[in-house]
Amino acid sequence: MYKNQRIKDLPVNERPYERCVAFGAECLSDAELLGIIIRTGIKGKQSVDLANEILKASGDEGLLGVCKMQREELMDIAGIGVVKSVQLKCIFELSRRISKANATKRISFNNPRTIAEYYREDLRHKDYENLMMLALNTKSALLGEFNISKGTVNSSIASPREIFVQALRVKAVNIILIHNHPSGDPTPSREDEIVTRRIKDAGDIVGISLIDHIIIGDNSYISFREKELL
């Protein structure tokens, strides 16, 4: 629609800014929204053309793929420099924080779905598995959250010692483990099951109960407690 034309030369009803004012941001395509954010193009390419190149570079994941792109990857696209890459990363960070703030109102540490919704925005865009531990008191109130490990593309390195050192430090009674699967599929691996059992057994010895292990995928999760795997 925009090829070889300047945006100001397009009919008013085809200009992203004017369409947003007239009909609302929800009427715009992903490329148009990104185009408005980056504002300007380069010679021979409008901002929306650059936006389409960004979406193409993200693979088949669309905006989710763009969220995962590093600034250096964005800057590999001609016309995307330091300023535009920073603008995009800030927009996606705002989106993450808004989603998390909304989930805060609903979180209950007795409800795996609300836990997954709250921590999903922290974990779903990461390229590596990250393991977190939530430390709870007797009333299931949060005493602290701890980043335990960052693993490879396929696995995180879970140290029972590190987990329980942190849990004992804050006098936790119960703990919950959370980690992400970068593949987007939250199905537990055999290793996930073995490590979970090992941590549960260690907790039983020191008097701290592992009450759940939640694996987060892309808009999905699996709770070991809900699946009766604990």
N, C-alpha and C positions, 0 to 999 in steps of 0.2 A: 504493500500500500504506500510505503514511504520512499521506495527506491528512486534515487536520482532526483529527488525533490527536497528542497529545504522545507522544514516544518512550517515556517511562516508563509510559504507559497501554497500550502495545502488548503483545501476548503476548510472553513471554520469547524465543521462537524467532524473532521478527520484529525484535528489537532489534539494531542493528548491533554494538554492543559485545559483547553476550552471544553473538551468533553468531560473532564473531571469536574469542572465548575458547573456544567450544565446538568450532568447526570450522576455525579458521584464517582469516587475512586473505584467502587466495585464494578463499574462498567468497563474498566480498562483491562487490557491483557497484561500478562506478566511482563512482557517486553516493554509495553508502554509505561507501566509503573516504574520499572528499572530505569527507563529512559528519562523519566521526569526527575528521578533521584540524581542521576549523573549529569543531567542538564544539557551538556554540550557534546557535540560530536567532533569529528576531525574532517579534513578535506575529503569530500566524496562520501562521507558517512554521517548520518544523523545520530543523535543519541539513541534512538530506538534501534537503529542498525547495530550499534555497539552492544546494546542490551541483548539483541538476538544472538550476537556472537558469544556473549557471556553464557547465555542459556545453552548454546550449542556446546561450549567448552565444558559445561558441567556434566555432560553425558546424558543419560536418560532420566535423571532424577529431577530435572527442572529446578525450581527454586530451592528445593532441599539440597540439591547438588551444589548450587551457588553458595548456600550457607556454609558448606563444608570446604569451599575453596579457600586456600590461604591467600594473603595479599600478594605474595610473589606470583602465584598462579594467575590472579586477576591482572596483574601488571604485565604478564606475557602477551596479553591481548592489545594490539595496537590501538592507541587512543585511551587506554586505561592507565593512568599514572598514579603517583602516590596519593594525590588528593581524592581522585575518584575511588580508588581502592579503599581508602580510609572511610569515605562516605558510605560505601556499601557495607563494610564490616560493622560500622556503627549502627546502621539501620537494622542489620540482622541481630546485633547484640540487643538493641532496644526491643525487637520482637521477642527475643528469648526472655528478657526480663519481664515484659508485659505478660507473656504466657505464664511465667512462674508466679508472678504476683497474683494473677487470677486463680491459679491452682492453690495458693497459700490459704485462701478462704475455705477451701474444702478438705484440706489434708487432715487425715486421722491416721495415727500410727497403728491403729487396729484394723485399718482398711487398706489392703494392698493396692487396690485400684487408685486411690487418692495419692498414695505414696509414689506410685509409678507416674501419675500425671504431674506431680510436683517436680520430680527429679528428671523427668524425660528431657526437658529442654536443656538441662546441664549435660546430658550424656549422649543424646541421640545423634548429634552431629560429629562426634569424635571419631577419628580414624582408628583408634586403638581401644582395646578393652581397658576400662578403668573400674577399679573396685572401690566402693565406698562402704563405710560401716556407720550405722546410726546407733548411738548409745541411748538407752531409755531407762527411766526409773520404774518404780513399782506401779505408777499410775499411767504408764505408757506416754509420759511426757519426754520430749527430746532433751537430752543432756548435752549432746554434741554430735557433730557429723565429721567424719575423718576420711581423707583420701588415703587408702591403704596402699594401692599399687597401680602402676600403669604398665600394661603388658604389651604383647606383640599384637599383630592384626587379629590373631585367632585366640589368644589366651592372656589372662592376667596372672600375675604371680602372687598368690594369696599366702601370707605368712600368719599362721595362727598366733605366733608369739607377738607380732606387731599389733594384731587385732586386739588381743587381750591385755597387752600393756596399756593401750589407749582406753579400753573399756574399764579396767581397774582404776586407772588414774582419775576418771570422772565418777567412779563408784556406780557403774551401770549394773542393773539387774538383768536386763534383756538387751539383745542386740539384733539388728536387722542388717543383712548384707544386700547391697545393690551393685550390679554391674551391667554394662551395656554389651551388646553384640553388634559390632560395626556392619555386619552383613544385613542387619535389619530383622533377622529371624531370631526370636527370643528362645527358641527351643533349647533346653539344657543339653550340653554335651556330656559325654561320659565323664570327662574330667571335672566339669561343673558339679556333677553329682558326688564324685569321690571327694573333692575338696570340701563341699558342703557338709558331708558326713563327718569328715575329719575335724572340721571346726566345731560342729555340734558336739562331738564326743569330747573335745578339749574343753568346751564350755561347761559341759556337765561336770567335769572334774573340778573346775575352779568356781563353780556356782553361778555362772552367767549363762542364761539360756539364749540360744539362737532361735528366734521365733519365726524368722522368715528369711528367704533369699529370693530377691526379685531381680529378674533379668529383663532388661529393657531393650526392645527393638525399635523399629520405625512405626510409631503409632500403635504399638502393641507391647504386651508384657506377659511374663509368666511368673506366677508366685508359687514357690515350692510348698507353702502352706496350703494354698488353695488346691494345688494338685496332689496334696497329701504325700509329698515326697520327703517331708521331714518326720 
